[in-house]
Amino acid sequence: EPSARLVRSWPDAQLLSTAGLGHRRILADAAVGGSVSRFVDRRPVEPTLHGDERPAPFPCTLTTRAGSGVAGAA
């Protein structure tokens, strides 16, 4: 599964699997919101200087499913 591979290759990443929430209901789900808040709050964000960005630790290719207009939907 691509998401599990991504989590294994990205330091400190966490995977939260859900079922039946879809693209809109997931935003209103209290359990998901709480998990995201706890993940974000666990360490401060450090400012970076322009040009200090690091490449993703995995190959990143965006594709579009024909007619969907959704990037990453392969």
Backbone as JSON Lines, residues from 0, in Angstrom:
{"i":0,"aa":"E","n":[0.84,-1.18,0.0],"ca":[0.0,0.0,0.0],"c":[0.89,1.25,0.0]}
{"i":1,"aa":"P","n":[0.64,2.19,-0.89],"ca":[1.5,3.39,-0.99],"c":[1.58,4.2,0.29]}
{"i":2,"aa":"S","n":[0.48,4.34,1.02],"ca":[0.51,5.16,2.24],"c":[1.41,4.54,3.3]}
{"i":3,"aa":"A","n":[1.39,3.23,3.43],"ca":[2.25,2.55,4.4],"c":[3.73,2.71,4.02]}
{"i":4,"aa":"R","n":[4.03,2.64,2.72],"ca":[5.4,2.84,2.25],"c":[5.86,4.26,2.56]}
{"i":5,"aa":"L","n":[5.0,5.21,2.36],"ca":[5.32,6.6,2.64],"c":[5.65,6.8,4.11]}
{"i":6,"aa":"V","n":[4.85,6.24,5.0],"ca":[5.06,6.38,6.44],"c":[6.39,5.75,6.85]}
{"i":7,"aa":"R","n":[6.72,4.61,6.26],"ca":[8.0,3.96,6.6],"c":[9.2,4.78,6.13]}
{"i":8,"aa":"S","n":[9.06,5.54,5.06],"ca":[10.2,6.28,4.52],"c":[10.31,7.71,5.04]}
{"i":9,"aa":"W","n":[9.3,8.2,5.74],"ca":[9.29,9.59,6.19],"c":[9.47,9.63,7.71]}
{"i":10,"aa":"P","n":[10.58,10.18,8.21],"ca":[10.8,10.22,9.66],"c":[9.66,10.92,10.4]}
{"i":11,"aa":"D","n":[9.25,10.36,11.51],"ca":[8.2,10.9,12.38],"c":[6.8,10.92,11.77]}
{"i":12,"aa":"A","n":[6.62,10.29,10.62],"ca":[5.28,10.26,10.0],"c":[4.39,9.29,10.75]}
{"i":13,"aa":"Q","n":[3.11,9.55,10.73],"ca":[2.1,8.66,11.31],"c":[0.98,8.49,10.3]}
{"i":14,"aa":"L","n":[0.4,7.3,10.28],"ca":[-0.71,7.01,9.38],"c":[-1.96,6.8,10.21]}
{"i":15,"aa":"L","n":[-2.99,7.55,9.93],"ca":[-4.28,7.4,10.59],"c":[-5.26,6.9,9.54]}
{"i":16,"aa":"S","n":[-5.65,5.66,9.65],"ca":[-6.59,5.07,8.69],"c":[-8.02,5.3,9.17]}
{"i":17,"aa":"T","n":[-8.89,5.64,8.24],"ca":[-10.3,5.82,8.55],"c":[-11.12,5.03,7.55]}
{"i":18,"aa":"A","n":[-12.39,4.87,7.84],"ca":[-13.28,4.15,6.92],"c":[-14.58,4.92,6.78]}
{"i":19,"aa":"G","n":[-15.0,5.13,5.56],"ca":[-16.3,5.72,5.3],"c":[-16.44,7.22,5.5]}
{"i":20,"aa":"L","n":[-15.33,7.92,5.71],"ca":[-15.45,9.36,5.95],"c":[-15.42,10.17,4.66]}
{"i":21,"aa":"G","n":[-14.75,9.71,3.66],"ca":[-14.69,10.46,2.4],"c":[-13.88,11.73,2.53]}
{"i":22,"aa":"H","n":[-13.94,12.56,1.5],"ca":[-13.12,13.77,1.45],"c":[-13.69,14.92,2.27]}
{"i":23,"aa":"R","n":[-14.97,14.93,2.55],"ca":[-15.57,16.05,3.29],"c":[-15.83,15.71,4.76]}
{"i":24,"aa":"R","n":[-16.39,14.55,5.02],"ca":[-16.7,14.19,6.4],"c":[-15.46,14.04,7.26]}
{"i":25,"aa":"I","n":[-14.33,13.7,6.65],"ca":[-13.09,13.56,7.42],"c":[-12.7,14.88,8.09]}
{"i":26,"aa":"L","n":[-13.06,16.0,7.46],"ca":[-12.72,17.31,8.02],"c":[-13.52,17.64,9.27]}
{"i":27,"aa":"A","n":[-14.7,17.06,9.42],"ca":[-15.55,17.34,10.57],"c":[-15.47,16.25,11.64]}
{"i":28,"aa":"D","n":[-14.71,15.2,11.4],"ca":[-14.63,14.09,12.34],"c":[-13.77,14.48,13.55]}
{"i":29,"aa":"A","n":[-14.35,14.39,14.75],"ca":[-13.66,14.82,15.97],"c":[-12.41,13.99,16.25]}
{"i":30,"aa":"A","n":[-12.47,12.7,16.03],"ca":[-11.31,11.84,16.29],"c":[-10.15,12.19,15.36]}
{"i":31,"aa":"V","n":[-10.45,12.44,14.1],"ca":[-9.41,12.82,13.14],"c":[-8.84,14.18,13.51]}
{"i":32,"aa":"G","n":[-9.7,15.14,13.81],"ca":[-9.23,16.47,14.19],"c":[-8.35,16.43,15.42]}
{"i":33,"aa":"G","n":[-8.74,15.63,16.41],"ca":[-7.93,15.5,17.62],"c":[-6.57,14.88,17.34]}
{"i":34,"aa":"S","n":[-6.55,13.86,16.5],"ca":[-5.29,13.21,16.14],"c":[-4.36,14.17,15.41]}
{"i":35,"aa":"V","n":[-4.92,14.93,14.49],"ca":[-4.11,15.9,13.75],"c":[-3.58,16.98,14.69]}
{"i":36,"aa":"S","n":[-4.42,17.48,15.58],"ca":[-3.99,18.52,16.53],"c":[-2.87,18.02,17.43]}
{"i":37,"aa":"R","n":[-3.01,16.81,17.95],"ca":[-1.96,16.25,18.81],"c":[-0.66,16.07,18.04]}
{"i":38,"aa":"F","n":[-0.75,15.63,16.79],"ca":[0.45,15.43,15.99],"c":[1.15,16.77,15.73]}
{"i":39,"aa":"V","n":[0.39,17.78,15.36],"ca":[0.97,19.09,15.05],"c":[1.51,19.77,16.3]}
{"i":40,"aa":"D","n":[0.83,19.62,17.43],"ca":[1.24,20.29,18.67],"c":[2.44,19.65,19.35]}
{"i":41,"aa":"R","n":[2.86,18.49,18.92],"ca":[3.91,17.78,19.67],"c":[5.29,18.39,19.54]}
{"i":42,"aa":"R","n":[5.52,19.22,18.53],"ca":[6.82,19.9,18.44],"c":[6.65,21.23,17.72]}
{"i":43,"aa":"P","n":[7.42,22.23,18.12],"ca":[7.28,23.54,17.48],"c":[7.8,23.51,16.04]}
{"i":44,"aa":"V","n":[7.23,24.37,15.25],"ca":[7.68,24.52,13.88],"c":[8.88,25.44,13.88]}
{"i":45,"aa":"E","n":[9.95,25.03,13.22],"ca":[11.14,25.85,13.15],"c":[11.12,26.64,11.84]}
{"i":46,"aa":"P","n":[11.38,27.94,11.92],"ca":[11.4,28.74,10.69],"c":[12.56,28.3,9.8]}
{"i":47,"aa":"T","n":[12.36,28.39,8.51],"ca":[13.43,28.08,7.56],"c":[13.69,29.28,6.68]}
{"i":48,"aa":"L","n":[14.87,29.37,6.19],"ca":[15.22,30.42,5.25],"c":[14.84,29.97,3.85]}
{"i":49,"aa":"H","n":[14.5,30.92,3.0],"ca":[14.17,30.59,1.62],"c":[15.35,29.85,1.0]}
{"i":50,"aa":"G","n":[15.08,28.76,0.34],"ca":[16.13,27.96,-0.28],"c":[16.65,26.86,0.62]}
{"i":51,"aa":"D","n":[16.15,26.81,1.86],"ca":[16.58,25.79,2.81],"c":[15.7,24.54,2.74]}
{"i":52,"aa":"E","n":[14.76,24.53,1.8],"ca":[13.85,23.4,1.7],"c":[14.61,22.14,1.33]}
{"i":53,"aa":"R","n":[14.2,21.03,1.91],"ca":[14.81,19.75,1.59],"c":[13.88,18.95,0.7]}
{"i":54,"aa":"P","n":[14.43,18.14,-0.18],"ca":[13.57,17.33,-1.04],"c":[12.85,16.26,-0.24]}
{"i":55,"aa":"A","n":[11.73,15.82,-0.73],"ca":[10.98,14.74,-0.09],"c":[11.84,13.48,-0.05]}
{"i":56,"aa":"P","n":[11.74,12.67,1.01],"ca":[12.57,11.47,1.12],"c":[12.04,10.3,0.29]}
{"i":57,"aa":"F","n":[11.15,10.57,-0.63],"ca":[10.58,9.53,-1.48],"c":[10.33,10.14,-2.85]}
{"i":58,"aa":"P","n":[10.28,9.32,-3.89],"ca":[9.97,9.87,-5.21],"c":[8.53,10.38,-5.25]}
{"i":59,"aa":"C","n":[8.33,11.57,-5.73],"ca":[7.0,12.18,-5.75],"c":[6.61,12.49,-7.18]}
{"i":60,"aa":"T","n":[5.6,11.8,-7.68],"ca":[5.1,12.04,-9.02],"c":[3.61,12.26,-8.93]}
{"i":61,"aa":"L","n":[3.15,13.43,-9.37],"ca":[1.72,13.72,-9.37],"c":[1.14,13.33,-10.72]}
{"i":62,"aa":"T","n":[0.06,12.61,-10.66],"ca":[-0.64,12.23,-11.89],"c":[-2.08,12.67,-11.77]}
{"i":63,"aa":"T","n":[-2.78,12.69,-12.85],"ca":[-4.18,13.07,-12.85],"c":[-4.99,11.97,-13.5]}
{"i":64,"aa":"R","n":[-6.02,11.53,-12.82],"ca":[-6.92,10.55,-13.4],"c":[-7.71,11.27,-14.48]}
{"i":65,"aa":"A","n":[-7.82,10.66,-15.62],"ca":[-8.48,11.29,-16.77],"c":[-9.85,11.82,-16.38]}
{"i":66,"aa":"G","n":[-10.04,13.11,-16.59],"ca":[-11.33,13.74,-16.35],"c":[-11.62,14.11,-14.91]}
{"i":67,"aa":"S","n":[-10.78,13.69,-13.95],"ca":[-11.1,13.98,-12.56],"c":[-10.58,15.34,-12.13]}
{"i":68,"aa":"G","n":[-9.47,15.78,-12.72],"ca":[-8.87,17.03,-12.31],"c":[-8.26,16.97,-10.93]}
{"i":69,"aa":"V","n":[-8.09,15.77,-10.38],"ca":[-7.55,15.61,-9.04],"c":[-6.11,15.14,-9.15]}
{"i":70,"aa":"A","n":[-5.17,15.96,-8.69],"ca":[-3.76,15.56,-8.72],"c":[-3.55,14.41,-7.76]}
{"i":71,"aa":"G","n":[-2.74,13.47,-8.15],"ca":[-2.43,12.33,-7.31],"c":[-3.42,11.19,-7.44]}
{"i":72,"aa":"A","n":[-4.5,11.38,-8.15],"ca":[-5.5,10.31,-8.33],"c":[-5.1,9.49,-9.53]}
{"i":73,"aa":"A","n":[-4.48,8.37,-9.28],"ca":[-4.01,7.53,-10.39],"c":[-4.88,6.31,-10.54]}
